[in-house]
């Protein structure tokens, strides 16, 4: 536990300046953007709105102030818990995040569980049947899946399962005519987004598990277990797979940025009302207050995912604690 505490303290000290750098870079990009947030907000009305009204909106938003003053004001409000108001949703950013974050956590959490279970099972089967037609199908499918864009996979699944077969809804949280949140209806709408997100992020995990298990099957302790007459399934699951899981945890943490990107695309394709899709709407509307918060949440998710993966590795492998790594 001491090694875990040191790791958490070190990562927290590292995360603070990193998040500050992200906010500075985010604010600089917003200032360098050629899009005018006021005109984007007004839309078609910008051509008929009086110039004095446009300037009044700029003054109300504070975008007419010097850049440094705008940044310090925004950062000070952020540190006090004031996330500002969303210009695209016309609501406080805190309300938008509080309403949408649970749906993102639900869909992403289910996708991670499905991704882990599927990758472990399929990768282990491929290693067990190394060189067979099944191994070649799994390996070739993993490489092909890695080259497929997430949004294309989502659109294909909608065309097949929603349009052609009619088995699944094309998107949304519930049916359009529904006035209540029925858990079964939500689960039905969640199937395609969760499966697409899990499948899109599982290719390299499957390949990694396959190679790791193949390497572990050559180790002396596995050969010794076979020599003692243990069943092949016992050798594979209790010996080879258990040892192969340790590097798998590190790889999972390294895949967090792609998981965040995949969530953004999947939520947009399936109209899932999560934080990721809100970030896309904020970017299109030049809604900086909301876009800034969603970007920070994405950064925190990546840092947190890597931290959890390293903690899991430290807890699972006693040698890490013994050597003081982390």
Backbone as numpy.savetxt, mean C-alpha at the origin, in Angstrom:
# Nx Ny Nz CAx CAy CAz Cx Cy Cz
13.78 -8.30 23.53 12.96 -7.09 23.53 13.81 -5.84 23.53
15.02 -5.95 24.10 15.89 -4.78 24.12 16.30 -4.39 22.70
16.58 -5.41 21.86 16.96 -5.12 20.48 15.80 -4.48 19.72
14.58 -4.95 19.99 13.40 -4.37 19.34 13.21 -2.93 19.77
13.39 -2.65 21.06 13.24 -1.28 21.56 14.27 -0.35 20.93
15.52 -0.84 20.81 16.55 -0.02 20.16 16.20 0.26 18.70
15.68 -0.76 18.04 15.31 -0.59 16.63 14.19 0.43 16.48
13.17 0.35 17.32 12.06 1.29 17.25 12.54 2.72 17.52
13.39 2.89 18.52 13.91 4.21 18.85 14.73 4.78 17.70
15.56 3.93 17.10 16.39 4.39 15.99 15.54 4.77 14.78
14.55 3.94 14.47 13.69 4.26 13.33 12.86 5.51 13.58
12.41 5.71 14.80 11.65 6.92 15.11 12.50 8.17 14.94
13.76 8.09 15.39 14.67 9.22 15.22 14.95 9.49 13.75
14.98 8.43 12.94 15.21 8.58 11.51 13.96 9.09 10.79
12.78 8.69 11.27 11.54 9.04 10.58 11.22 10.53 10.69
11.55 11.16 11.81 11.20 12.57 12.01 11.82 13.48 10.94
13.15 13.45 10.73 13.71 14.30 9.66 13.27 13.87 8.27
13.03 12.57 8.08 12.58 12.12 6.76 11.20 12.69 6.43
10.28 12.66 7.39 8.96 13.23 7.15 9.03 14.73 6.91
9.96 15.41 7.61 10.14 16.85 7.36 10.64 17.09 5.94
11.57 16.26 5.48 12.07 16.39 4.10 10.95 16.16 3.10
10.11 15.17 3.38 8.98 14.88 2.49 8.04 16.08 2.42
7.76 16.71 3.55 6.86 17.87 3.55 7.47 19.04 2.78
8.78 19.25 2.95 9.43 20.34 2.22 9.38 20.07 0.72
9.71 18.84 0.32 9.69 18.49 -1.10 8.28 18.60 -1.67
7.29 18.18 -0.89 5.91 18.24 -1.31 5.47 19.69 -1.52
5.85 20.55 -0.59 5.47 21.96 -0.68 6.18 22.62 -1.85
7.45 22.26 -2.09 8.19 22.84 -3.21 7.56 22.43 -4.54
7.16 21.16 -4.65 6.51 20.71 -5.88 5.18 21.42 -6.10
4.45 21.65 -5.01 3.17 22.34 -5.14 3.38 23.78 -5.63
4.43 24.42 -5.12 4.70 25.79 -5.55 5.18 25.85 -6.99
5.91 24.79 -7.42 6.43 24.77 -8.78 5.40 24.30 -9.80
4.26 23.84 -9.33 3.24 23.33 -10.24 2.69 24.44 -11.12
2.50 24.18 -12.41 1.94 25.20 -13.30 0.43 25.39 -13.14
-0.21 24.52 -12.36 -1.65 24.60 -12.21 -2.00 25.58 -11.09
-2.98 26.39 -11.35 -3.47 27.36 -10.37 -4.57 26.69 -9.54
-4.35 26.54 -8.23 -5.37 25.85 -7.42 -6.70 26.58 -7.41
-6.68 27.91 -7.47 -7.93 28.66 -7.45 -8.73 28.43 -8.74
-8.04 28.52 -9.88 -8.73 28.29 -11.15 -9.17 26.83 -11.29
-8.37 25.92 -10.73 -8.78 24.52 -10.75 -10.03 24.32 -9.89
-10.09 25.04 -8.80 -11.24 24.95 -7.90 -12.49 25.53 -8.57
-12.33 26.64 -9.27 -13.49 27.27 -9.92 -13.94 26.52 -11.16
-13.02 25.86 -11.85 -13.37 25.11 -13.05 -13.81 26.03 -14.17
-14.94 25.69 -14.79 -15.46 26.50 -15.89 -15.88 27.89 -15.44
-16.12 28.05 -14.15 -16.55 29.37 -13.65 -15.41 30.37 -13.61
-14.15 29.87 -13.79 -13.00 30.77 -13.68 -13.03 31.87 -14.74
-13.60 31.59 -15.91 -13.62 32.59 -16.99 -14.67 33.68 -16.76
-15.65 33.40 -15.90 -16.70 34.40 -15.68 -16.67 34.96 -14.27
-15.72 34.51 -13.46 -15.63 35.01 -12.09 -14.84 36.32 -12.09
-15.31 37.26 -11.34 -14.67 38.57 -11.27 -13.27 38.43 -10.67
-12.28 39.19 -11.18 -10.91 39.10 -10.67 -10.81 39.38 -9.17
-11.64 40.29 -8.66 -11.56 40.59 -7.23 -12.01 39.39 -6.39
-12.95 38.61 -6.90 -13.38 37.41 -6.18 -12.28 36.36 -6.17
-11.60 36.23 -7.32 -10.48 35.29 -7.41 -9.40 35.67 -6.41
-9.09 36.97 -6.33 -8.06 37.42 -5.39 -8.51 37.24 -3.95
-9.81 37.37 -3.70 -10.32 37.15 -2.35 -10.16 35.69 -1.94
-10.38 34.78 -2.88 -10.18 33.35 -2.59 -8.71 33.08 -2.30
-7.83 33.69 -3.09 -6.39 33.51 -2.84 -6.01 33.99 -1.44
-6.58 35.12 -1.06 -6.28 35.66 0.27 -6.83 34.75 1.37
-8.03 34.23 1.16 -8.62 33.34 2.16 -7.81 32.07 2.33
-7.28 31.55 1.23 -6.48 30.34 1.27 -5.04 30.61 1.70
-4.62 31.85 1.62 -3.26 32.20 2.00 -2.22 31.93 0.93
-2.66 31.66 -0.31 -1.70 31.35 -1.37 -1.08 32.61 -1.97
-1.53 33.77 -1.52 -0.92 35.02 -2.01 0.24 35.47 -1.13
0.50 34.73 -0.06 1.59 35.08 0.86 2.93 34.54 0.35
4.04 35.05 0.91 5.35 34.49 0.53 5.42 32.99 0.81
6.24 32.29 0.03 6.30 30.83 0.10 6.71 30.37 1.50
7.72 31.00 2.08 8.19 30.58 3.39 7.11 30.76 4.45
6.37 31.84 4.36 5.29 32.07 5.33 4.19 31.03 5.17
3.88 30.68 3.92 2.87 29.64 3.68 3.31 28.31 4.29
4.59 27.97 4.11 5.07 26.68 4.61 5.08 26.63 6.13
5.58 27.68 6.76 5.64 27.68 8.23 4.24 27.68 8.83
3.31 28.39 8.20 1.93 28.38 8.70 1.32 26.99 8.57
1.51 26.37 7.41 0.95 25.03 7.20 1.57 24.01 8.14
2.90 24.08 8.31 3.58 23.12 9.18 3.17 23.33 10.64
3.05 24.58 11.06 2.61 24.85 12.43 1.21 24.32 12.70
0.31 24.53 11.74 -1.05 24.00 11.90 -1.04 22.47 11.93
-0.18 21.86 11.11 -0.10 20.40 11.08 0.37 19.85 12.42
1.38 20.47 13.01 1.89 20.01 14.29 0.87 20.19 15.41
-0.06 21.12 15.25 -1.11 21.33 16.24 -2.34 20.46 15.99
-2.27 19.63 14.93 -3.39 18.74 14.63 -4.41 19.32 13.68
-4.15 20.52 13.17 -5.07 21.15 12.21 -4.61 20.77 10.80
-5.35 19.86 10.15 -4.96 19.38 8.82 -5.51 20.25 7.70
-6.26 21.26 8.04 -6.80 22.14 7.02 -8.10 21.62 6.44
-8.58 22.29 5.40 -9.83 21.94 4.73 -9.55 21.47 3.32
-10.25 20.43 2.93 -10.11 19.89 1.58 -10.88 20.77 0.61
-10.20 21.18 -0.46 -10.85 22.05 -1.45 -11.70 21.26 -2.43
-11.40 19.98 -2.59 -12.17 19.16 -3.53 -13.37 18.50 -2.86
-13.26 18.15 -1.58 -14.37 17.52 -0.87 -15.19 18.54 -0.06
-14.64 19.77 0.07 -15.33 20.85 0.80 -15.64 20.44 2.24
-14.69 19.77 2.85 -14.82 19.30 4.23 -13.45 19.35 4.88
-13.38 19.35 6.21 -12.07 19.27 6.86 -11.33 17.99 6.44
-10.03 18.12 6.25 -9.22 16.97 5.84 -9.30 15.84 6.86
-9.34 16.21 8.14 -9.41 15.19 9.19 -10.66 14.34 9.03
-11.77 14.95 8.67 -13.01 14.18 8.48 -12.90 13.25 7.27
-12.30 13.75 6.20 -12.14 12.92 4.99 -11.27 11.71 5.30
-10.16 11.93 6.02 -9.26 10.83 6.35 -9.93 9.85 7.30
-10.61 10.36 8.32 -11.27 9.48 9.29 -12.36 8.64 8.64
-13.01 9.17 7.64 -14.08 8.43 6.97 -13.54 7.37 6.02
-12.40 7.65 5.37 -11.91 6.78 4.32 -10.81 5.82 4.77
-10.09 6.16 5.81 -8.96 5.33 6.24 -9.39 3.91 6.63
-10.50 3.72 7.37 -10.88 2.34 7.71 -11.10 1.44 6.49
-11.66 2.00 5.41 -11.90 1.19 4.21 -10.59 0.82 3.53
-9.62 1.73 3.55 -8.31 1.40 2.98 -7.62 0.32 3.82
-7.68 0.47 5.14 -7.05 -0.54 6.01 -7.72 -1.90 5.85
-9.04 -1.91 5.70 -9.76 -3.18 5.53 -9.34 -3.88 4.25
-9.40 -3.16 3.13 -9.07 -3.78 1.84 -7.60 -4.17 1.76
-6.71 -3.27 2.20 -5.29 -3.56 2.14 -4.90 -4.68 3.09
-5.48 -4.69 4.28 -5.18 -5.76 5.24 -5.59 -7.12 4.71
-6.79 -7.21 4.12 -7.23 -8.49 3.54 -6.33 -8.89 2.37
-5.91 -7.90 1.58 -5.03 -8.22 0.44 -3.67 -8.73 0.92
-3.14 -8.16 2.00 -1.85 -8.60 2.52 -1.95 -10.04 3.02
-3.02 -10.35 3.75 -3.20 -11.72 4.25 -3.30 -12.71 3.09
-4.11 -12.36 2.09 -4.25 -13.23 0.92 -2.94 -13.36 0.16
-2.22 -12.25 0.03 -0.94 -12.26 -0.68 0.08 -13.14 0.03
0.18 -13.03 1.35 1.13 -13.84 2.11 0.79 -15.33 2.02
-0.48 -15.66 2.29 -0.87 -17.07 2.27 -0.69 -17.67 0.88
-1.14 -16.96 -0.13 -1.02 -17.48 -1.49 0.42 -17.63 -1.94
1.26 -16.63 -1.63 2.66 -16.68 -2.03 3.39 -17.84 -1.37
3.14 -18.05 -0.07 3.80 -19.14 0.64 3.39 -20.50 0.08
2.10 -20.68 -0.14 1.61 -21.97 -0.64 2.11 -22.24 -2.06
1.92 -21.27 -2.95 2.28 -21.47 -4.36 3.79 -21.58 -4.52
4.55 -20.72 -3.82 6.01 -20.79 -3.91 6.56 -22.11 -3.38
5.97 -22.60 -2.29 6.42 -23.87 -1.72 6.10 -25.04 -2.65
4.92 -25.02 -3.26 4.56 -26.07 -4.22 5.52 -26.07 -5.40
5.86 -24.86 -5.90 6.79 -24.79 -7.03 8.16 -25.35 -6.66
8.62 -25.06 -5.43 9.92 -25.60 -4.99 9.85 -27.11 -4.80
8.74 -27.58 -4.28 8.57 -29.02 -4.04 8.58 -29.79 -5.36
7.94 -29.21 -6.39 7.88 -29.84 -7.71 8.86 -29.20 -8.68
10.03 -28.86 -8.21 11.01 -28.16 -9.03 11.30 -28.93 -10.32
11.26 -28.21 -11.45 11.54 -28.79 -12.74 10.35 -29.43 -13.42
9.24 -29.54 -12.73 8.05 -30.17 -13.31 7.28 -29.14 -14.14
6.24 -29.62 -14.83 5.41 -28.70 -15.61 4.69 -27.71 -14.70
4.32 -28.15 -13.48 3.66 -27.26 -12.54 4.59 -26.13 -12.12
5.84 -26.46 -11.87 6.83 -25.45 -11.50 7.01 -24.44 -12.64
7.07 -24.93 -13.86 7.26 -24.02 -15.00 6.04 -23.11 -15.19
4.85 -23.67 -14.96 3.64 -22.84 -15.09 3.62 -21.75 -14.02
3.95 -22.11 -12.78 3.94 -21.13 -11.69 5.01 -20.06 -11.92
6.21 -20.48 -12.28 7.30 -19.52 -12.50 6.99 -18.59 -13.67
6.55 -19.18 -14.78 6.21 -18.34 -15.95 5.05 -17.41 -15.67
4.06 -17.90 -14.93 2.94 -17.04 -14.58 3.34 -15.90 -13.67
4.28 -16.15 -12.76 4.74 -15.10 -11.85 5.47 -14.00 -12.62
6.34 -14.40 -13.55 7.05 -13.40 -14.36 6.08 -12.62 -15.24
5.11 -13.31 -15.81 4.13 -12.62 -16.65 3.29 -11.65 -15.83
2.89 -12.08 -14.64 2.06 -11.23 -13.78 2.83 -9.98 -13.33
4.13 -10.12 -13.11 4.92 -8.97 -12.68 5.00 -7.89 -13.75
4.88 -8.29 -15.01 4.98 -7.32 -16.10 3.64 -6.67 -16.43
2.57 -7.13 -15.80 1.23 -6.60 -16.10 0.95 -5.40 -15.20
0.56 -4.25 -15.75 0.20 -3.10 -14.90 -1.00 -3.41 -14.01
-0.99 -2.85 -12.82 -2.06 -3.14 -11.86 -3.41 -2.68 -12.40
-3.45 -1.50 -13.01 -4.74 -0.98 -13.48 -5.29 -1.85 -14.61
-4.40 -2.41 -15.44 -4.85 -3.28 -16.53 -5.43 -4.57 -15.97
-4.79 -5.11 -14.94 -5.30 -6.31 -14.29 -6.67 -6.04 -13.67
-6.83 -4.86 -13.08 -8.12 -4.50 -12.51 -9.21 -4.37 -13.57
-8.89 -3.68 -14.67 -9.87 -3.53 -15.74 -10.22 -4.87 -16.37
-9.22 -5.76 -16.52 -9.49 -7.09 -17.07 -10.42 -7.88 -16.16
-10.19 -7.80 -14.86 -11.05 -8.53 -13.92 -12.48 -8.00 -13.95
-12.64 -6.68 -14.11 -13.99 -6.11 -14.22 -14.67 -6.62 -15.49
-13.93 -6.64 -16.61 -14.52 -7.08 -17.87 -14.94 -8.54 -17.81
-14.11 -9.38 -17.17 -14.40 -10.82 -17.13 -15.50 -11.12 -16.11
-15.28 -10.71 -14.85 -16.14 -11.16 -13.76 -17.38 -10.28 -13.55
-17.32 -9.03 -13.98 -18.48 -8.15 -13.80 -19.29 -8.00 -15.08
-18.60 -7.78 -16.20 -19.32 -7.52 -17.46 -19.73 -8.82 -18.14
-18.78 -9.72 -18.34 -19.08 -10.95 -19.09 -19.83 -11.98 -18.25
-19.33 -12.29 -17.07 -19.93 -13.34 -16.25 -21.01 -12.81 -15.30
-20.88 -11.56 -14.88 -21.86 -10.99 -13.97 -21.79 -11.54 -12.56
-20.65 -12.10 -12.19 -20.51 -12.69 -10.86 -20.24 -11.64 -9.78
-19.52 -10.59 -10.14 -19.07 -9.60 -9.16 -19.49 -8.20 -9.59
-19.68 -7.30 -8.62 -19.95 -5.90 -8.97 -18.70 -5.25 -9.54
-18.90 -4.24 -10.38 -17.77 -3.59 -11.05 -17.02 -2.63 -10.16
-17.62 -2.19 -9.08 -16.91 -1.25 -8.21 -17.83 -0.68 -7.15
-17.29 0.24 -6.37 -18.05 0.85 -5.31 -17.98 0.05 -4.02
-18.59 0.60 -2.99 -18.61 -0.05 -1.68 -19.86 -0.91 -1.49
-20.99 -0.44 -2.03 -22.25 -1.17 -1.98 -22.99 -0.96 -3.30
-24.10 -1.62 -3.44 -24.93 -1.40 -4.62 -25.46 0.03 -4.64
-25.69 0.53 -5.84 -26.13 1.93 -5.97 -27.46 2.19 -5.30
-28.33 1.19 -5.28 -29.65 1.38 -4.68 -29.66 1.15 -3.18
-28.56 0.72 -2.61 -28.51 0.41 -1.19 -28.42 1.69 -0.36
-29.17 1.72 0.73 -29.15 2.88 1.62 -28.46 2.57 2.94
-28.04 1.33 3.15 -27.36 0.93 4.38 -26.10 0.14 4.03
-25.23 0.00 5.02 -24.00 -0.77 4.83 -24.23 -2.20 5.30
-24.54 -3.06 4.38 -24.71 -4.47 4.68 -23.35 -5.15 4.61
-22.87 -5.81 5.68 -21.55 -6.44 5.65 -21.36 -7.42 4.49
-22.40 -8.19 4.16 -22.29 -9.14 3.05 -22.16 -8.41 1.72
-22.87 -7.30 1.57 -22.78 -6.51 0.35 -21.39 -5.89 0.22
-20.87 -5.37 1.32 -19.52 -4.80 1.30 -18.48 -5.87 0.97
-18.62 -7.06 1.58 -17.69 -8.15 1.30 -17.74 -8.57 -0.16
-18.95 -8.57 -0.74 -19.12 -8.92 -2.15 -18.41 -7.91 -3.04
-18.53 -6.64 -2.72 -17.87 -5.60 -3.52 -16.35 -5.58 -3.29
-15.92 -6.15 -2.19 -14.50 -6.09 -1.84 -13.67 -7.21 -2.48
-14.35 -8.23 -3.00 -13.63 -9.40 -3.51 -12.66 -9.03 -4.63
-13.15 -8.38 -5.66 -12.29 -8.06 -6.80 -11.14 -7.13 -6.43
-11.37 -6.01 -5.74 -10.23 -5.15 -5.37 -9.18 -5.87 -4.54
-9.62 -6.67 -3.58 -8.66 -7.38 -2.71 -7.87 -8.40 -3.50
-8.54 -9.18 -4.33 -7.85 -10.22 -5.10 -6.88 -9.59 -6.09
-7.31 -8.53 -6.78 -6.43 -7.87 -7.76 -5.20 -7.29 -7.07
-5.38 -6.62 -5.94 -4.24 -6.06 -5.21 -3.30 -7.14 -4.73
-3.85 -8.23 -4.20 -3.01 -9.33 -3.71 -2.25 -9.99 -4.85
-2.93 -10.28 -5.95 -2.28 -10.95 -7.08 -1.21 -10.06 -7.70
-1.49 -8.77 -7.81 -0.53 -7.86 -8.45 0.76 -7.72 -7.67
0.72 -7.96 -6.36 1.90 -7.77 -5.52 2.57 -9.09 -5.12
2.09 -10.21 -5.62 2.57 -11.50 -5.12 3.64 -12.17 -5.96
3.91 -11.65 -7.17 4.79 -12.37 -8.09 6.17 -12.62 -7.52
6.84 -11.53 -7.09 8.20 -11.69 -6.60 8.23 -12.43 -5.27
7.16 -12.35 -4.50 7.11 -13.11 -3.26 7.05 -14.61 -3.56
6.26 -14.99 -4.58 6.20 -16.40 -4.98 7.56 -16.88 -5.44
8.22 -16.10 -6.29 9.53 -16.49 -6.80 10.57 -16.55 -5.69
10.47 -15.62 -4.74 11.43 -15.62 -3.64 11.24 -16.83 -2.74
9.99 -17.15 -2.43 9.73 -18.33 -1.60 10.23 -19.59 -2.31
10.00 -19.68 -3.60 10.46 -20.85 -4.36 11.97 -21.01 -4.26
12.73 -19.93 -4.53 14.18 -20.02 -4.49 14.69 -20.27 -3.07
14.04 -19.65 -2.09 14.48 -19.81 -0.72 14.25 -21.24 -0.23
13.09 -21.81 -0.56 12.81 -23.19 -0.15 13.73 -24.17 -0.86
13.99 -23.94 -2.15 14.91 -24.80 -2.89 16.30 -24.79 -2.24
16.76 -23.60 -1.87 18.06 -23.51 -1.21 18.07 -24.20 0.15
16.97 -24.06 0.89 16.89 -24.67 2.22 16.83 -26.19 2.12
16.21 -26.72 1.08 16.12 -28.17 0.91 17.49 -28.82 0.74
18.49 -28.02 0.38 19.85 -28.57 0.22 20.65 -28.51 1.52
20.10 -27.88 2.55 20.84 -27.72 3.81 20.98 -29.06 4.53
22.01 -29.16 5.37 22.31 -30.41 6.05 21.19 -30.84 6.99
20.58 -29.87 7.69 19.54 -30.26 8.65 18.32 -30.83 7.96
18.03 -30.38 6.72 16.92 -30.95 5.96 17.28 -32.35 5.48
18.51 -32.51 4.99 18.95 -33.83 4.57 18.93 -34.80 5.74
19.33 -34.30 6.92 19.30 -35.14 8.12 17.89 -35.53 8.52
16.95 -34.58 8.36 15.56 -34.90 8.68 15.02 -35.99 7.76
15.37 -35.92 6.49 14.96 -36.98 5.56 15.61 -38.31 5.92
16.87 -38.25 6.35 17.58 -39.49 6.69 16.96 -40.16 7.91
16.32 -39.35 8.79 15.67 -39.92 9.97 14.32 -40.55 9.64
13.93 -40.48 8.38 12.71 -41.13 7.96 11.46 -40.29 8.07
11.61 -38.96 8.27 10.43 -38.10 8.35 9.73 -38.02 7.00
8.43 -37.82 7.05 7.67 -37.70 5.82 8.09 -36.45 5.06
7.95 -36.50 3.73 8.37 -35.38 2.89 7.59 -34.11 3.23
6.31 -34.27 3.54 5.50 -33.10 3.87 5.99 -32.47 5.17
6.37 -33.31 6.14 6.88 -32.79 7.41 8.21 -32.07 7.21
9.07 -32.64 6.40 10.36 -32.01 6.11 10.16 -30.67 5.41
9.22 -30.63 4.49 8.99 -29.42 3.71 8.41 -28.30 4.55
7.37 -28.60 5.35 6.64 -27.57 6.08 7.35 -27.18 7.37
7.77 -28.16 8.16 8.31 -27.87 9.49 9.79 -27.53 9.49
10.50 -27.89 8.45 11.94 -27.62 8.43 12.32 -26.63 7.33
12.06 -26.98 6.07 12.50 -26.13 4.97 11.75 -24.81 4.94
10.42 -24.86 5.01 9.63 -23.64 4.89 9.87 -22.71 6.08
9.98 -23.25 7.28 10.19 -22.40 8.46 11.48 -21.61 8.35
12.56 -22.24 7.88 13.83 -21.52 7.72 13.79 -20.53 6.57
12.99 -20.84 5.54 12.90 -19.95 4.39 12.07 -18.71 4.67
11.30 -18.71 5.76 10.43 -17.58 6.06 11.18 -16.34 6.53
12.36 -16.50 7.10 13.06 -15.36 7.68 13.40 -14.29 6.64
14.09 -14.63 5.53 14.32 -13.58 4.52 13.04 -13.08 3.89
11.99 -13.88 3.91 10.70 -13.49 3.34 10.14 -12.26 4.04
10.37 -12.16 5.35 9.88 -11.01 6.12 10.54 -9.72 5.65
11.85 -9.78 5.40 12.57 -8.59 4.93 12.07 -8.17 3.55
11.86 -9.15 2.67 11.37 -8.82 1.33 9.99 -8.19 1.39
9.15 -8.67 2.31 7.82 -8.09 2.45 7.89 -6.62 2.82
8.81 -6.25 3.72 8.97 -4.85 4.07 9.44 -4.01 2.91
10.31 -4.59 2.08 10.82 -3.85 0.91 9.74 -3.63 -0.14
8.67 -4.43 -0.11 7.61 -4.30 -1.10 6.52 -3.31 -0.69
6.65 -2.68 0.47 5.62 -1.77 0.94 5.37 -0.59 -0.01
6.41 0.05 -0.59 6.11 1.15 -1.52 5.25 0.70 -2.70
5.52 -0.48 -3.25 4.72 -0.96 -4.36 3.30 -1.30 -3.91
3.16 -1.75 -2.67 1.83 -2.04 -2.14 1.01 -0.76 -2.02
1.65 0.32 -1.58 0.95 1.61 -1.48 0.53 2.09 -2.87
1.47 1.99 -3.84 1.14 2.39 -5.21 0.02 1.54 -5.78
0.09 0.22 -5.54 -0.96 -0.66 -6.01 -2.30 -0.33 -5.41
-2.33 0.03 -4.14 -3.59 0.39 -3.48 -4.20 1.63 -4.12
-3.37 2.59 -4.49 -3.88 3.81 -5.15 -4.56 3.46 -6.46
-3.91 2.62 -7.27 -4.46 2.27 -8.58 -5.71 1.41 -8.44
-5.68 0.45 -7.52 -6.82 -0.45 -7.35 -8.04 0.32 -6.84
-7.84 1.17 -5.86 -8.97 1.94 -5.35 -9.55 2.86 -6.42
-8.71 3.40 -7.29 -9.20 4.27 -8.36 -9.99 3.47 -9.38
-9.48 2.31 -9.78 -10.15 1.50 -10.79 -11.51 1.01 -10.30
-11.57 0.57 -9.04 -12.80 -0.02 -8.51 -13.66 0.99 -7.73
-13.31 2.26 -7.78 -14.08 3.30 -7.07 -14.25 2.95 -5.61
-13.21 2.42 -5.01 -13.26 2.05 -3.60 -13.04 3.32 -2.76
-13.91 3.63 -1.80 -13.85 4.92 -1.10 -12.80 4.95 0.00
-11.53 4.80 -0.39 -10.45 4.80 0.58 -9.59 6.03 0.47
-8.56 6.07 1.30 -7.64 7.22 1.30 -6.84 7.27 0.01
-6.48 6.11 -0.53 -5.66 6.08 -1.74 -6.38 6.74 -2.92
-7.66 6.41 -3.10 -8.40 7.04 -4.20 -8.61 8.53 -3.94
-8.72 8.92 -2.67 -8.86 10.34 -2.34 -7.62 11.12 -2.75
-6.44 10.50 -2.65 -5.21 11.18 -3.05 -5.20 11.47 -4.54
-5.78 10.57 -5.34 -5.87 10.81 -6.79 -6.80 11.98 -7.07
-7.95 12.01 -6.40 -8.87 13.13 -6.58 -8.23 14.44 -6.14
-7.47 14.39 -5.05 -6.80 15.60 -4.57 -5.77 16.09 -5.57
-5.04 15.16 -6.20 -4.02 15.56 -7.19 -4.68 16.18 -8.41
-5.77 15.59 -8.88 -6.45 16.13 -10.06 -7.06 17.50 -9.79
-7.49 17.73 -8.55 -8.12 19.00 -8.19 -7.12 20.00 -7.62
-5.82 19.65 -7.58 -4.78 20.49 -6.97 -5.20 20.85 -5.54
-5.70 19.86 -4.84 -6.15 20.03 -3.46 -4.95 19.74 -2.54
-4.12 20.76 -2.33 -2.86 20.54 -1.60 -3.07 20.09 -0.16
-3.99 20.67 0.62 -4.14 20.21 2.01 -4.41 18.71 2.12
-5.29 18.19 1.28 -5.59 16.76 1.33 -4.46 15.94 0.74
-3.87 16.40 -0.36 -2.78 15.67 -0.99 -1.57 15.57 -0.08
-1.29 16.63 0.67 -0.16 16.61 1.58 -0.33 15.56 2.67
-1.53 15.50 3.24 -1.78 14.54 4.32 -1.74 13.11 3.81
-2.34 12.84 2.65 -2.33 11.49 2.11 -0.91 11.05 1.74
-0.10 11.99 1.27 1.30 11.66 0.96 2.07 11.31 2.23
1.84 12.08 3.29 2.49 11.77 4.57 2.02 10.41 5.10
0.73 10.12 4.95 0.23 8.81 5.39 0.88 7.68 4.60
1.08 7.87 3.30 1.76 6.86 2.50 3.19 6.65 2.94
3.88 7.75 3.26 5.26 7.64 3.75 5.31 6.92 5.09
4.39 7.25 5.98 4.33 6.58 7.29 4.03 5.09 7.11
3.17 4.75 6.15 2.84 3.34 5.90 4.07 2.57 5.45
4.88 3.17 4.58 6.10 2.51 4.11 7.09 2.33 5.26
7.29 3.39 6.05 8.21 3.29 7.19 7.70 2.27 8.21
6.40 2.30 8.49 5.85 1.35 9.45 5.93 -0.08 8.96
5.70 -0.30 7.68 5.78 -1.65 7.13 7.19 -2.22 7.22
8.17 -1.40 6.89 9.56 -1.84 7.01 9.94 -2.12 8.46
9.45 -1.28 9.37 9.75 -1.49 10.79 9.14 -2.79 11.29
7.88 -3.06 10.94 7.23 -4.29 11.37 7.93 -5.52 10.80
8.38 -5.43 9.54 9.09 -6.56 8.94 10.40 -6.82 9.67
11.13 -5.76 10.01 12.41 -5.94 10.72 12.18 -6.44 12.14
11.12 -5.97 12.79 10.80 -6.47 14.14 10.47 -7.96 14.07
9.69 -8.34 13.07 9.36 -9.76 12.91 10.60 -10.60 12.68
11.53 -10.09 11.90 12.78 -10.82 11.65 13.58 -10.94 12.94
13.63 -9.86 13.71 14.39 -9.87 14.96 13.80 -10.85 15.97
12.46 -10.87 16.05 11.80 -11.78 16.99 11.95 -13.24 16.53
11.88 -13.46 15.21 11.91 -14.83 14.70 13.29 -15.45 14.72
14.34 -14.63 14.59 15.71 -15.17 14.51 16.50 -14.72 15.74
16.76 -15.60 16.68 17.51 -15.20 17.88 18.92 -14.70 17.58
19.50 -15.10 16.45 20.86 -14.65 16.13 20.93 -13.16 15.92
19.83 -12.58 15.46 19.79 -11.12 15.25 19.95 -10.41 16.60
19.27 -10.92 17.63 19.38 -10.31 18.95 20.78 -10.57 19.53
21.30 -11.76 19.26 22.61 -12.09 19.82 23.70 -11.20 19.23
23.59 -10.96 17.92 24.61 -10.16 17.27 24.35 -8.67 17.43
23.18 -8.32 17.98 22.88 -6.92 18.20 22.53 -6.17 16.95
22.07 -6.86 15.93 21.70 -6.23 14.67 20.36 -5.52 14.86
20.21 -4.35 14.24 18.95 -3.61 14.35 19.05 -2.49 15.30
